[in-house]
Amino acid sequence: MKDGLSKEKQFEKIYDVVIVGAGPGGSACACFCAIKGLKTLLIDKQKFPREKICGDALSGKSIEVLNKLDLIPELEKQQHAYIKSIIFSGPNGKEIEISFEKEKGDYHGYCVKRTISDYVIFKKAKTLCDTMEETELIDLNYTNDYVELKCINKKDSKEINIKSNLVIGADGAYSLVAKKNNLHLIEYDHHCTALRTYYNNVKGNNNESAIELHFVDEAIPGYFWIFPVGNNEWNVGIGMITKDMQQKKANLKEIMMKVINSEKFRDRFKEAVMIDSIKGWTLPFGSKKRKLYAYRTMLVGDAAQLIDPFTGEGQGNALLSGLIAAEIAKKACEKNNFSEDFLKEYNEKIYEHLWKELNTSYQLQKMTRFKWLMNFVLTKANKSEKVRETITSMLSGRKPKNHLFNPLFYVELLFS
């Protein structure tokens, strides 16, 4: 409905649900809550459009959720890259391209700067529910009757108190909603640190329709990436498991620049121009099950630590968790039941949809530590159409990824 509220409304209106954080998970959740008839407020500490550090990839899962909000046509009007394949390389430099062109259902993805894609979803939310920008949550107080959110308007430093039946934390990796409910725990072996910047004029690999993941020696079990985002721009970055980075005392910026200037990549970046500073962020991986709810509370997206442990992609799981949270919020409001016992269904639904995939991705992440195994698989894939088709099918969903852990798969590779 309207952007912002009068002072009277700010203090008097009681919402069914308040979503804290207007990233993809929070904005989508707000949309779905409003569509379901819930009195909904979406707040964010920043003013939109705003920059968000990310790899910028939107997976097929993201597209499925965004299609439910009829947002793909609007997204396609913006600067973007249409992704038809993924290029992988191992420590020995061998590459394979995983193409989705032949996949049923025209499986594809997009790369869109988060400044753009987040704003597209947020603008949709603004047409459906109340929103407050430049409004920062500073405290939560739980009573028998509601949650009171104590916020600060960053423009005039005035306090705003909001009452709600439910609060949904979509406030990122350092979620205050999670911390206030003792749901926030950083475990550095389930956590990634990453850097990214933007370049113009990156050459090679016909890469304006492919995202590239390069498992270089220096970053294993992380990777170096090159993602097109349209308009002759590329998102270039590197990520590494935080525990490994700490143990090796690794300097990610130095590693990234060393990779860019290496024999494999220097020609591709010879004419490239860095058009942004190098910026860092953290990614809490969904590689273990966690409690994602409390009394009158649910967590979505990075606040729920749902990032894919192998690819580092988080928007798809954020969007899906926002959809599921809205479904549970509707049930809770209908039953007027906001207890932990009732909201635990949210945890069950999240892991029913995501755990097999997250766990398999975690196993794949661990497999990348064995450089010889990665090199063996990618070398075979370079020589064998059958092996390429097998890996393509597995990574695009036609065969389960856990096929990679079947010993018979590697026996087949030996004789391929």
C-alpha positions as CSV (number, residue, x, y, z in Angstrom):
1,M,0.0,0.0,0.0
2,K,1.8,3.1,1.2
3,D,5.5,3.7,1.8
4,G,5.8,4.8,5.4
5,L,3.2,5.4,8.1
6,S,1.9,8.4,10.1
7,K,3.1,8.7,13.7
8,E,-0.3,7.6,15.0
9,K,-0.2,4.5,12.9
10,Q,3.4,3.7,13.8
11,F,2.4,3.6,17.5
12,E,-1.1,2.2,17.3
13,K,-1.4,-0.3,14.5
14,I,-1.0,-3.9,15.5
15,Y,0.2,-6.1,12.6
16,D,-0.2,-9.8,12.0
17,V,3.4,-9.9,10.9
18,V,6.4,-7.6,10.7
19,I,9.3,-8.6,8.5
20,V,12.7,-7.2,9.4
21,G,14.9,-6.9,6.3
22,A,13.9,-6.3,2.7
23,G,16.3,-8.5,0.9
24,P,14.9,-11.1,-1.5
25,G,13.6,-13.4,1.3
26,G,12.1,-10.6,3.4
27,S,10.4,-8.7,0.5
28,A,9.1,-11.9,-1.0
29,C,7.8,-13.0,2.4
30,A,6.0,-9.7,2.8
31,C,4.4,-10.1,-0.7
32,F,3.1,-13.6,0.1
33,C,1.9,-12.6,3.6
34,A,0.0,-9.6,2.1
35,I,-1.5,-11.7,-0.7
36,K,-2.7,-14.2,2.0
37,G,-4.6,-11.3,3.6
38,L,-2.3,-10.7,6.6
39,K,-1.7,-7.2,7.9
40,T,1.9,-6.9,7.0
41,L,4.8,-4.4,7.6
42,L,8.2,-4.7,5.9
43,I,11.0,-2.6,7.4
44,D,14.6,-2.1,6.4
45,K,17.4,0.0,7.8
46,Q,18.5,1.2,4.4
47,K,16.7,3.3,1.6
48,F,16.1,1.5,-1.7
49,P,17.6,1.0,-4.2
50,R,20.7,0.1,-2.2
51,E,23.8,-1.9,-2.9
52,K,24.1,-5.5,-1.6
53,I,27.4,-7.4,-1.8
54,C,26.7,-10.8,-3.5
55,G,27.5,-13.0,-6.4
56,D,24.3,-11.8,-8.1
57,A,23.2,-15.2,-9.3
58,L,19.5,-16.1,-9.5
59,S,19.0,-19.9,-9.8
60,G,16.1,-21.8,-11.3
61,K,14.7,-22.1,-7.8
62,S,14.7,-18.3,-7.6
63,I,12.8,-18.0,-10.8
64,E,10.1,-20.4,-9.7
65,V,9.4,-18.2,-6.6
66,L,9.6,-14.9,-8.6
67,N,7.2,-16.3,-11.2
68,K,4.6,-16.7,-8.4
69,L,4.9,-13.0,-8.0
70,D,4.9,-12.3,-11.7
71,L,8.2,-10.5,-11.4
72,I,10.3,-12.1,-14.2
73,P,8.9,-9.8,-16.9
74,E,10.0,-6.8,-14.8
75,L,13.3,-8.3,-14.1
76,E,14.0,-8.9,-17.8
77,K,13.5,-5.2,-18.4
78,Q,16.5,-4.5,-16.2
79,Q,20.2,-5.0,-16.9
80,H,20.9,-8.7,-16.6
81,A,22.6,-11.7,-18.1
82,Y,20.6,-14.8,-19.1
83,I,22.5,-17.8,-17.9
84,K,22.5,-21.0,-20.0
85,S,25.5,-22.9,-18.6
86,I,28.0,-23.2,-15.8
87,I,31.8,-23.6,-16.5
88,F,33.8,-25.5,-13.9
89,S,37.5,-25.9,-13.7
90,G,39.6,-27.9,-11.2
91,P,43.1,-27.3,-9.7
92,N,44.8,-28.7,-12.9
93,G,43.0,-26.1,-15.0
94,K,40.8,-28.6,-16.9
95,E,37.4,-27.1,-17.7
96,I,33.9,-28.5,-18.4
97,E,30.8,-26.6,-19.4
98,I,27.5,-27.7,-18.0
99,S,24.9,-26.6,-20.5
100,F,21.2,-26.4,-19.7
101,E,20.1,-25.9,-23.3
102,K,18.9,-29.4,-23.8
103,E,17.2,-29.7,-20.4
104,K,13.5,-30.1,-20.4
105,G,11.6,-27.1,-19.0
106,D,14.3,-24.7,-20.4
107,Y,16.2,-24.7,-17.1
108,H,18.1,-21.4,-16.8
109,G,19.0,-18.6,-14.5
110,Y,19.9,-15.0,-14.4
111,C,22.6,-12.8,-13.0
112,V,21.3,-9.4,-11.9
113,K,23.0,-6.9,-9.6
114,R,21.3,-7.0,-6.3
115,T,20.9,-3.2,-6.4
116,I,18.5,-4.0,-9.2
117,S,16.8,-7.3,-8.3
118,D,16.2,-6.5,-4.6
119,Y,14.6,-3.2,-5.7
120,V,12.3,-5.0,-8.1
121,I,11.0,-7.3,-5.4
122,F,10.8,-4.5,-2.8
123,K,8.8,-2.3,-5.2
124,K,6.3,-5.2,-5.5
125,A,6.0,-5.4,-1.7
126,K,5.3,-1.7,-1.5
127,T,2.2,-2.2,-3.7
128,L,0.9,-4.9,-1.3
129,C,1.8,-3.9,2.2
130,D,3.1,-1.2,4.5
131,T,6.8,-0.5,4.3
132,M,9.4,1.6,6.3
133,E,12.8,2.3,4.9
134,E,15.7,3.8,6.9
135,T,14.1,2.1,9.9
136,E,16.5,0.1,12.1
137,L,15.4,-2.5,14.6
138,I,17.3,-2.0,17.8
139,D,15.4,-4.2,20.3
140,L,12.5,-6.8,20.7
141,N,10.2,-7.3,23.6
142,Y,8.0,-10.4,23.8
143,T,4.8,-10.4,25.8
144,N,1.9,-12.9,26.1
145,D,-0.1,-10.8,23.6
146,Y,2.4,-9.5,21.0
147,V,5.9,-8.7,20.0
148,E,7.0,-5.1,20.4
149,L,9.7,-3.9,18.0
150,K,11.7,-0.9,19.1
151,C,13.0,0.8,16.0
152,I,14.9,4.0,15.2
153,N,14.1,6.2,12.2
154,K,17.6,6.9,10.8
155,K,16.5,10.2,9.2
156,D,15.4,12.0,12.4
157,S,16.7,9.5,15.1
158,K,13.1,9.2,16.5
159,E,12.0,6.0,18.2
160,I,9.2,4.0,16.6
161,N,7.4,1.2,18.5
162,I,5.6,-1.4,16.5
163,K,3.4,-4.2,17.8
164,S,2.9,-7.5,15.9
165,N,1.6,-11.0,16.4
166,L,4.7,-12.4,14.6
167,V,8.1,-11.2,13.6
168,I,10.1,-12.7,10.7
169,G,13.8,-12.1,10.8
170,A,15.1,-11.6,7.3
171,D,17.9,-9.3,8.5
172,G,20.9,-11.2,7.2
173,A,23.9,-13.1,8.5
174,Y,24.2,-11.0,11.6
175,S,20.4,-11.0,12.3
176,L,19.4,-9.2,15.5
177,V,16.1,-11.1,15.5
178,A,18.1,-14.4,15.7
179,K,20.4,-13.0,18.4
180,K,17.5,-11.9,20.5
181,N,16.2,-15.4,20.4
182,N,19.5,-17.2,21.0
183,L,19.3,-18.6,17.4
184,H,22.5,-17.0,16.2
185,L,25.6,-19.1,16.2
186,I,28.6,-18.6,13.8
187,E,30.5,-21.9,13.2
188,Y,33.5,-21.1,11.0
189,D,33.6,-24.6,9.4
190,H,30.0,-23.9,8.2
191,H,30.8,-20.4,7.1
192,C,32.4,-18.6,4.1
193,T,34.2,-15.3,3.7
194,A,34.1,-13.8,0.3
195,L,35.2,-10.8,-1.8
196,R,33.8,-9.4,-5.0
197,T,34.2,-6.5,-7.4
198,Y,33.0,-5.6,-10.8
199,Y,35.0,-5.4,-14.1
200,N,34.3,-4.3,-17.6
201,N,35.7,-6.1,-20.7
202,V,36.5,-9.6,-19.3
203,K,37.3,-11.8,-22.3
204,G,37.0,-15.4,-23.3
205,N,34.8,-18.5,-22.8
206,N,31.8,-17.0,-24.6
207,N,31.0,-16.1,-21.0
208,E,28.2,-13.6,-21.4
209,S,25.7,-16.5,-20.8
210,A,27.8,-18.7,-18.5
211,I,28.7,-18.4,-14.8
212,E,32.2,-19.7,-14.0
213,L,33.4,-21.5,-10.9
214,H,37.1,-22.1,-10.8
215,F,38.4,-24.3,-8.0
216,V,41.9,-22.9,-7.8
217,D,44.5,-24.3,-5.5
218,E,44.8,-21.2,-3.3
219,A,41.1,-21.1,-2.4
220,I,40.1,-24.8,-2.1
221,P,37.6,-25.8,-0.7
222,G,36.3,-22.4,-2.0
223,Y,36.5,-21.0,-5.5
224,F,37.2,-18.1,-7.8
225,W,34.2,-16.9,-9.9
226,I,33.4,-14.8,-12.9
227,F,29.7,-14.0,-13.4
228,P,28.3,-11.8,-16.2
229,V,25.7,-9.3,-15.1
230,G,25.0,-7.7,-18.5
231,N,26.1,-4.5,-20.2
232,N,29.7,-5.8,-20.6
233,E,30.1,-6.1,-16.8
234,W,31.2,-9.0,-14.7
235,N,31.0,-9.8,-11.0
236,V,34.4,-11.2,-10.1
237,G,35.2,-12.7,-6.7
238,I,36.6,-15.4,-4.5
239,G,35.3,-17.2,-1.5
240,M,36.9,-19.5,1.1
241,I,35.7,-21.5,4.1
242,T,36.3,-19.1,7.0
243,K,37.9,-21.8,9.2
244,D,40.4,-22.7,6.5
245,M,41.1,-19.1,5.8
246,Q,41.9,-18.5,9.5
247,Q,44.1,-21.6,9.8
248,K,46.1,-20.7,6.6
249,K,46.1,-17.0,7.6
250,A,45.0,-16.4,4.0
251,N,44.7,-12.9,2.6
252,L,41.7,-13.2,0.2
253,K,42.4,-10.0,-1.7
254,E,46.0,-11.1,-2.4
255,I,44.8,-14.5,-3.5
256,M,42.1,-13.0,-5.8
257,M,44.6,-10.7,-7.5
258,K,47.1,-13.5,-7.8
259,V,44.5,-15.7,-9.6
260,I,43.5,-12.8,-11.9
261,N,47.2,-12.3,-12.9
262,S,47.9,-16.0,-13.2
263,E,48.7,-17.7,-16.5
264,K,45.2,-19.1,-16.8
265,F,43.4,-15.8,-16.4
266,R,45.8,-12.9,-17.2
267,D,44.9,-12.7,-20.9
268,R,41.2,-12.6,-20.1
269,F,41.8,-9.6,-17.8
270,K,44.4,-7.9,-20.0
271,E,41.9,-5.3,-21.2
272,A,39.6,-5.5,-18.2
273,V,39.0,-2.5,-16.0
274,M,37.9,-2.7,-12.4
275,I,34.9,-0.4,-12.0
276,D,34.2,-0.9,-8.3
277,S,36.2,-1.4,-5.1
278,I,36.8,-4.9,-3.7
279,K,34.2,-5.5,-1.0
280,G,33.8,-8.4,1.4
281,W,30.9,-10.2,3.2
282,T,30.2,-13.4,4.9
283,L,28.0,-16.4,4.0
284,P,26.5,-18.7,6.7
285,F,26.1,-22.0,5.1
286,G,23.2,-24.3,5.4
287,S,25.4,-27.3,6.0
288,K,23.8,-28.3,9.3
289,K,20.3,-28.3,10.6
290,R,19.5,-25.4,12.9
291,K,16.5,-24.2,14.9
292,L,14.9,-21.4,12.8
293,Y,12.0,-20.4,15.0
294,A,11.1,-19.2,18.5
295,Y,8.0,-17.9,20.2
296,R,6.3,-15.5,17.7
297,T,9.4,-15.7,15.5
298,M,10.7,-17.3,12.3
299,L,13.9,-16.7,10.4
300,V,14.4,-16.7,6.6
301,G,17.3,-16.4,4.2
302,D,20.8,-15.7,5.5
303,A,19.3,-15.1,9.0
304,A,18.3,-18.8,8.8
305,Q,21.8,-19.7,7.5
306,L,20.4,-21.4,4.3
307,I,23.2,-20.6,1.8
308,D,24.2,-23.5,-0.5
309,P,27.5,-24.9,0.9
310,F,28.8,-25.9,-2.6
311,T,27.8,-23.0,-4.9
312,G,27.4,-20.3,-2.3
313,E,24.1,-19.3,-3.9
314,G,21.6,-18.0,-1.3
315,Q,18.9,-16.1,-3.1
316,G,16.9,-19.2,-4.1
317,N,16.7,-20.6,-0.6
318,A,16.0,-17.1,0.8
319,L,13.0,-16.7,-1.6
320,L,11.7,-20.2,-0.9
321,S,12.0,-19.7,2.9
322,G,10.1,-16.5,2.6
323,L,7.3,-18.3,0.8
324,I,7.2,-21.1,3.4
325,A,7.3,-18.6,6.3
326,A,4.3,-16.8,4.8
327,E,2.4,-20.1,4.7
328,I,3.1,-20.8,8.3
329,A,2.3,-17.2,9.3
330,K,-1.1,-17.5,7.7
331,K,-1.8,-20.7,9.7
332,A,-0.6,-19.2,12.9
333,C,-2.8,-16.1,12.5
334,E,-5.8,-18.2,11.6
335,K,-5.3,-20.4,14.7
336,N,-4.2,-17.5,16.9
337,N,-1.3,-19.7,17.9
338,F,2.2,-18.3,17.9
339,S,3.8,-20.8,20.3
340,E,7.1,-22.6,19.6
341,D,5.2,-25.9,19.3
342,F,3.0,-24.5,16.6
343,L,5.8,-22.7,14.7
344,K,8.1,-25.7,14.7
345,E,6.3,-26.8,11.5
346,Y,8.3,-24.1,9.8
347,N,11.5,-25.9,10.6
348,E,10.1,-29.1,9.4
349,K,8.9,-27.6,6.1
350,I,12.2,-25.9,5.4
351,Y,14.3,-29.0,5.8
352,E,11.7,-31.2,4.1
353,H,12.2,-29.0,1.0
354,L,15.9,-28.2,1.4
355,W,17.9,-30.6,3.6
356,K,18.6,-33.3,1.0
357,E,20.0,-30.6,-1.4
358,L,21.9,-28.8,1.3
359,N,23.5,-31.9,2.7
360,T,24.5,-33.2,-0.7
361,S,26.0,-29.8,-1.5
362,Y,28.0,-30.0,1.8
363,Q,29.3,-33.4,0.7
364,L,30.3,-32.0,-2.6
365,Q,32.0,-29.1,-0.8
366,K,34.0,-31.6,1.2
367,M,34.8,-33.6,-1.9
368,T,36.6,-30.5,-3.4
369,R,39.3,-30.9,-0.7
370,F,40.5,-33.9,-2.7
371,K,42.2,-32.2,-5.6
372,W,43.1,-35.4,-7.3
373,L,39.4,-36.5,-7.3
374,M,38.3,-33.2,-8.8
375,N,41.0,-33.3,-11.5
376,F,40.2,-36.9,-12.3
377,V,36.4,-36.2,-12.8
378,L,37.0,-33.1,-14.9
379,T,39.7,-34.7,-17.0
380,K,37.4,-37.6,-17.8
381,A,34.5,-35.1,-18.5
382,N,36.7,-33.3,-21.0
383,K,37.2,-36.5,-23.0
384,S,33.8,-38.2,-22.7
385,E,30.5,-36.9,-23.9
386,K,28.8,-39.5,-21.8
387,V,30.5,-38.2,-18.6
388,R,29.6,-34.6,-19.5
389,E,26.0,-35.6,-20.0
390,T,26.0,-37.4,-16.6
391,I,27.4,-34.4,-14.7
392,T,25.1,-32.0,-16.6
393,S,22.1,-34.1,-15.7
394,M,23.1,-34.3,-12.0
395,L,23.9,-30.6,-11.6
396,S,20.7,-29.5,-13.4
397,G,18.4,-31.8,-11.4
398,R,17.6,-34.7,-13.7
399,K,19.6,-37.0,-11.6
400,P,20.2,-36.6,-7.8
401,K,23.5,-35.0,-7.0
402,N,24.2,-37.8,-4.5
403,H,24.9,-40.0,-7.6
404,L,28.4,-38.4,-7.3
405,F,28.9,-40.4,-4.1
406,N,28.1,-43.7,-5.7
407,P,31.3,-45.7,-6.1
408,L,29.9,-47.2,-9.3
409,F,30.0,-43.7,-10.9
410,Y,33.8,-43.6,-10.5
411,V,34.2,-47.2,-11.7
412,E,32.2,-46.1,-14.8
413,L,34.6,-43.1,-15.2
414,L,37.7,-45.4,-15.1
415,F,36.5,-47.2,-18.2
416,S,34.9,-44.3,-20.0
